[in-house]
Amino acid sequence: MLTSYQLESPALTWGEDGAPHSNQFDDVYFDKESGLEETRHVFLKNNQLSERWASLQKNAFVIAETGFGTGLNFLCAWQAFLTEAASDKQLHFISVEKYPMTKSMLTDALKMWPSISHLSQQLIDVYPEVCHGLHRVELEQGRIQLTLWFGEAEDGFAALDADVDAWFLDGFAPSKNPEMWSDNLFKHIHRLSHQGTTFSTFTAAGIVRRGLKNVGFDVRKVKGFGQKREMTVGELNSSTAPLSERMSQGQSWFNLRKDNTSEVTTVLVVGAGLAGANTAYALAKQGIKVEVWEQGNCIAGGASGNPQGMLYPKLASQDTPVNRFYLSAYLHATRLYSSLDKNKQFWDACGLIQIPKHDKEAGRFQKLLDEKLYPEAILQASKDREDSLLLPLSGWVVLTKLCETLLSHENIHVCLNTKLESLSAVEAGGQTVGWQARPKYQEAPLNDQQTRFSHVVLCTANDTKALGVTPNTPDYPIRGQVSFIDIEKAKVACQAIGESTDKIDFDKVLCEFGYVSPSINNLLHFGSTYDLKDLDDQVREEGHKRNLAILESLLLLPKETFNSEDCGGRVSFRCAVPDYTPIVGPVQSEDVYQQAYSTLTKNAKWQSNEVAEPIKQLYINIGHGSRGLISTPLSGSYIASLITGTPSPLEQQVSHKLHPSRFIIRDLKRSQNL
């Protein structure tokens, strides 16, 4: 378990020419005279990338690297891929870095290379916050995908779910950094490789050559670059286990992968709320045609239709896989919203103040700050409210405009008033190769071809059980009523009791028992009620009264400052899960699992790499509760990676926590005690 998500920045010395030198490893990041040429020779040429890209048949090519450093190798690969690969192909570049540069360091280091400044500036613009874990960023409208692991290399490769085509084994000289080249690192390099995967490295050091040979690579020395006598290249020529087995790591019941990527024609996404919109957008960005069926008459008409939502990640005081998911998802969401809305039409990164509900929580907040679990860029002490936390990256979103923006992509077609009535699998060779969907009603009649899809993603929240096509998931609805009040009426109410109207003019989201966001369109939105086992969809006055009590507490105003008769509101139903974690991933057969993995009823620690059931090209993305603004963008990207067979943006441990089959496995393990 991690004790901090903070990472040590590299200690750098800058040469007179501006080149960085690592003080930790007493080594240079690149040759200041010929860094670009060396990268192109060592990594691009010696992995035969020009030839492989020119004849690339599959949709994406995957490169993995040890040591991101200044990003120079990535920039060179990006530049070459745009020139040498067909325009409909995609590059996935994965890199690990124990001492990630800050954005300012990266900016200074890349000034050395004006010939690629148009690319380096784009990288700098999307470079993630320096925080432990996986970070996915997109460039070139999604054609270039960069996945960064900030942390130990071995941990990063152990967490990866990917099928690598070429390795850039870079980093500082092995003599300066021998700890990185562990036996486990080489084992994961093999796990993530397939027959035909190549590698190249600037070094001819024995520790690297022996490590690669020991896991099955054919290894040879060749002429190095410039004055360097030798470097090492090689290829994995022996056959490897199927992809699903290689990714299992003993837990095949959490399988996510087909051994052979199915053709992706058109994907059906059911639901046009946050989960559906983000899933459709992530797929569309990868060049996939998407149909979105929405049973309502508008986009984001359910729980995703509240007029103003806030990013409230509820970061935990200790490291867990679920907390790592929400942390990664939070950073991913803020990057996405900023890229979609540079003019603050629907997204305002104004910051959020988390106010303690009681003394015990205030103590937890102080412990969080004292133990420095999170970088200050993510969480710090509030200067505006005593004992409170500030999340400077947070803010508020107009949800309907966000969903409409996501769904406006040219590869997405939205069908409103189109309810999914039934799904039937299309089989070939004993495996599911597609789905026939039947709508109960629709705007216009659809023929058989229009209702045939290669993959289906259910983003149907509380309506999922009624479809009858998935195992019985344990999600449940929670009623939430939000309220709003005209800001001028709110100011008049303050004046009537002698309170300053300045209390209404705040500039950050405030959260305690509920929330209030800075006003938009002269309205103050606040709430929300949390009503279990209550299916009443009508706005109620008692709900306004509860929400006004929340508002008065947040604004430090006396009770009954405001009148419930001045409020308007909206009711929707969150889709919640007992373990407070979304249900995201492939849908599998409960009967097959219970039979294939029955050994777990006798031994909960039993491991197996034998996959019981192939992926059926049916996925689910529900259960985001009140944190959908945070969790749905990364979840959508994750689903897209599973459908396209490309590297996952989630750590494997995290994907297991989201896996729809986790409840089946949990029940099998629990039955030991019966």
C-alpha positions, 0 to 999 in steps of 0.5 A, a space after each residue: 500500500 502506498 503511503 503517498 501519491 506524491 512523487 519526487 521530482 528529478 534533481 536536475 543540473 542544466 548545462 550551458 546549452 540547456 540540456 538536463 543532467 540527472 543528479 540522482 543517476 549522474 547521467 544525461 537525458 539525451 546527447 545534446 549534439 544528436 539526441 533526435 538522430 540517436 533516438 531515431 537510430 536506436 529505437 525507430 530504425 532498430 525496431 523496423 518501425 517505418 516498414 512495419 507501419 507502412 504495412 500495418 494491418 491492424 488498427 493500432 500499434 503499441 510501443 512500451 518504454 522504460 523511462 519517459 524522461 523528457 518525452 523525446 522518444 515519444 515525440 520522435 515516434 509520434 512524428 514518424 507515425 504521422 508520416 509513415 502509417 496510414 491515416 486511419 491507424 492509431 499509435 499507443 505509446 506507454 511509458 513509465 517514469 519514477 521521477 517524472 519531470 514537472 511541466 516547467 521542467 519538461 518545457 525547459 528541456 524540450 526547448 533544445 529541439 525547435 524542429 519538433 516544437 509544434 509537437 512538444 508544445 502539444 505534449 506540454 499542454 496535455 501533460 498530466 499532474 505529477 501524481 502516482 499512477 496511470 495517466 491517459 492523454 490523447 493527441 491528434 484527435 485521438 490518433 495518438 494515445 499516450 499512457 504514462 505510469 508515474 512510479 516504479 517501472 516494475 509496478 507499472 508494467 505489473 499493472 498494465 493490460 496491453 499487448 505490446 508490439 515494440 519495446 523502447 528499453 531506454 532510461 539511464 545506463 544500467 550501471 547507474 540504475 541497476 535496481 530497475 532491471 529486476 527479474 520481475 520487470 523482465 517477466 512482465 516485459 514477456 507477459 506484455 509481448 506476443 510472438 513477433 514483438 521486438 525490442 531495442 536498447 542503447 545499452 549492451 549491458 549484460 544485465 539487460 541482455 541476460 534478463 531478456 534472454 531468460 524470458 525468451 527473447 532472441 537477443 543480439 548486439 549490433 553497431 551502436 549510434 555514432 561513437 557508441 560501439 554496440 547496442 542490443 536488439 531482439 525479438 520474441 520469436 517463440 509462441 506465447 500464451 493467448 492474450 487472455 491468459 497472459 493478462 489473467 495473472 492467476 485471476 482468469 475470472 476477471 478476463 477482459 480480452 478476446 484472444 483475437 480482436 473482433 472486427 468493430 463495425 458499429 457499436 450500439 451504446 444504450 443510454 445518452 446520459 453521462 456514461 453513454 455519452 462518454 462511452 460513445 465519445 471515447 469510441 468515436 475518437 478512435 474512428 468507430 461508428 456509434 449508434 446511441 439509443 435513448 429511450 427519452 426524448 432528450 439527451 441526459 434526461 435522467 440523473 445526468 440532466 441536473 442543471 449544474 453538477 460538481 466534481 467532488 471526488 471524495 478522496 480517501 485518507 489511505 491508498 486502495 484500488 478504488 481510491 486510485 480509480 477515483 483519483 485517476 478518473 478525477 484527473 482524467 475528467 478535468 483534462 477532458 473537460 478543459 479540452 472540450 470547453 476552453 471558453 467556459 461555456 459549460 465547465 468552470 474549474 473554479 475549485 471546490 472547498 470541502 468543509 468538515 461535517 464534524 470535528 472527527 472529519 476535521 481531524 481526518 482532513 488535518 491528518 490528510 494534510 499532515 501525511 501529504 498523501 496527495 500532491 498540493 496541486 490536487 489537494 491542499 488546505 483551504 485559505 477561505 474556510 477554517 479546517 477545510 480542504 481545497 481541491 483546486 482542479 475541481 469545479 462545476 459542469 452544466 451536464 446537458 451541455 457536456 453530454 450534447 458536446 460529447 455526442 456531437 462527434 461526427 462518428 456518433 448518431 443519436 436516436 431519441 425516443 428509442 427504447 431497447 426491447 431485446 438483444 439476441 447474440 449472433 453466433 459463429 463458430 461457437 462464439 458471439 460475433 455480434 448482436 441483433 437489437 430490437 427497439 420497442 419504439 423509435 423515431 423512425 423504423 429501423 431495418 435489420 441492418 440498422 439493428 445489427 451491431 458488432 458490440 453493445 454497451 449498456 449505459 442504462 443505469 437503473 433500467 438495466 435489470 428490466 432489459 433481462 440481458 445481464 446477470 442480476 447486478 446489485 445496483 439500486 436507485 437513490 432518489 435525489 432532489 436538487 433545488 434552485 433559487 433566484 440569486 436576487 431573491 436570495 440576496 433580498 432574504 439575506 438583507 431582510 435579516 441583516 446579513 451581507 449579500 457577499 455571502 451569496 457571491 462566492 466563487 468556488 463550489 462548497 461541499 459539506 452535507 450537500 453542495 452549492 455551486 457558484 450561480 449561473 443564469 442568475 440561479 443558485 443550484 444546491 442540494 441534494 437529498 439522499 432518499 433511499 427506497 423512495 421512488 416518488 419522482 415529484 418535487 416536494 416542498 420538504 425536499 426544498 426545506 432540507 436543501 435550504 438547511 444545507 445551503 444555510 449551513 454552507 453559507 454560514 447563514 441562520 436557519 430559515 433565512 430562505 423560504 422554500 416557496 421561492 425554490 424550484 427543483 428537479 428529481 432524479 434517481 442515482 444508480 448506486 452499488 453496495 460497494 460504492 464502485 461502478 460496474 464497468 466491463 464485459 458481461 459474462 454468464 453467471 451459470 458458466 462462472 459458477 461451474 468453471 470457478 467452483 474451486 473458489 468455494 473450497 479455496 478462496 486463494 485458488 488461482 487460474 489462468 484458464 478462461 472459462 468463457 470468451 468475451 461476448 462483445 456485450 459490456 455494461 457501464 453503470 452504477 456511478 452514483 453521485 460521482 458520475 462526472 468524475 468516473 464516467 470519462 475514464 470508464 468510457 475510455 476503458 470500455 473503448 480500449 476493451 472493444 478495440 483491443 488496445 491498452 487499458 487506461 486502468 491498472 489491472 487491480 482497479 479493473 478487477 474492482 469494477 468488473 461486473 463479475 466481481 459479485 459472482 466471484 465474491 459469492 463463490 468465495 463467501 460460500 466457503 463459510 456456509 
